[in-house]
């Protein structure tokens, strides 16, 4: 495993969380100023933004790992990121929104129960969408044109240029 890639993952992970915390502090509504006000929801917002930034940063990580044989199992990384996105989008964010927007005059258990009932509706819609789309769109048909070139058929006087994609003849007089 390439230690340099692991160090970069940690550095960029911390940097992403710091930048997203700063962005949340700058663009927060004046009614929600301060650290104590709605702290769990602020953490949820920072985690959601950090997850989206991390998905964007996964592509250069994957390319670097493939080019330099970094030894990281990127398939598992991608799977973990997609599972985290699914959990965040289907479970954590809707539940946080429903709980935050619930009536503050009700007791906390009543608010959590109401948010949980709304969350069940979100999960049912998400699972229905997931299963229906999988049933009808489980295979992608991508048209492509395959071009084959027989390398043995090239003449001995031909040179394949490496800096351009053309084939030129060596002419000697």
N, C-alpha and C positions, 0 to 999 in steps of 0.2 A: 504494500500500500504506500502510496506517495504521501509522505508527511507534509509536504508543501501544500497539497490540495486540502488536507484536513485543517491545516492552520488557516488557509484562506476561507474555508467554510465557516470556521469559528469567528474569524475577524469580520467577514461580511454579515454573518448572522447577528452579531452584536451591533454592527453599524446600521443594519436595517431596522432593528428594534429602536435604536436611539433616534434615527431619522424619523421614524413613524411616530414616536412619542412626541418629538418636537413639532411635527406637523399637526398632531392632534391638539397640542397646547396652543399653537398659533391660531388654528381655525375653530376652536371650540366656541360654542354659544356662550354669551356672557352670563346666562342663568346657571350654567354648569361649571363656572370657574372654580378652581380649587381642587385639591387632590381628594378630599374626603367625599365630595358630592358625586354620587353614582360611580364609585371606583370600579366595581366589577364590570360595568358596561364600558368604561374607558379601556380597561384591560382587554376586553373582547374586541373593541375597535382596533386597538394596536395589534393584537394577534391576527386579526383578519387582514389588515393592510400588510403586515409583515409576511403573511402567508402568500399574498399575491405578489409581493416583491420577490420572495424566495422562488416562486414558480418561474418568474422571468429570469432569475439568475441561475436556474438549473440548466438552461440550455448551454451557456458557455462552459459551465462545469462539466457537462456531459461531453462536449466537444474536446475540452482539454484532457479529460480522463481517457477518451478514446485515442487521441493523438499521441499521448505520452505514456500510454499503458499504465495509468495511475493505480489500477488494482481495485478501484471502488466498483461495487456492484450497482450500476446506475439503474438497472431495471427495478431493483428493490427500492431505490431512492424515489424513482418516479411513481411507483405504486404507493409508497408511503405518502408522498405529497398529494396524490389524487384522493387517497382515503381521507387525509386531513381536510382537504377542500370539501369533500362530501360531508364529513361530520360537521364542519364549520357552517356550510350553507344550509344543510337540512336540519341540524339539531341545535347547535349553539346560538347562531345568530337569530333565528326566528324566536327561540325561547327567550333570549335576552331582550328582543324587541317587545314581545308580548308582556314580559314581566315589567319592563321599564314603562310601557304605556298603560299599564293597568291602573285602576283607581287607587290612589294612595290612601284613601279613607278606609279601604277594606283591610282586614288583617293580612299579615304576610302569608299564612297558610292558604287563605282564600285566594290571594293573588297568584301564588305558585300553582294552585289547582287549576285556576282559570287559564293561566299561561300553558300549563301542561295539556289541557283539553284542546286549545288552539294548536299546540304543537303536534298532537295526534292527527289533526286534519292536514297539516303540512307534510308530515311523514307519509300519510296515506296518498296524497297527491304526488309526492316525489317518487314513491315506490311504484305507483300506477304508471307514471311517466317513464320510469326506468324500465319496467317490465314490458310495457307496450313498445317502447322504442327498441328494446333488445329483440323482441319477437319479430319486428318488421325491418329493422335496420342492423342486423347482426353481422352482415357481410358488406364490405365496400368493394364495388367494382370500379376500378380506376383504369381507364383506357390508356394504353401506352403503345409506342412504336418501338420495336426492338430492331436495332441496327447491328448487323454482324459484318465483320470484315475479316477475311482470311489473311492472316499475317504471312503465311507461307507463300501467298501468291504475289507478294511484292517483289519487284525486280531487285537485283543485287545493287543496282546503281541508285536506288531510291533512298532518300533519307527522310525520316520522320522528325519534323522539327518539334522540339520540346517546348519552346516558348510561344509557338503559335499552333493552331490546330489545323494546319494545312500540310499536305504531302507534296513535296517538290522534287523534281528530278535533278540529279547531279549531272550536268552536261560537261563533258570534257572534249576538247577539240584536238 
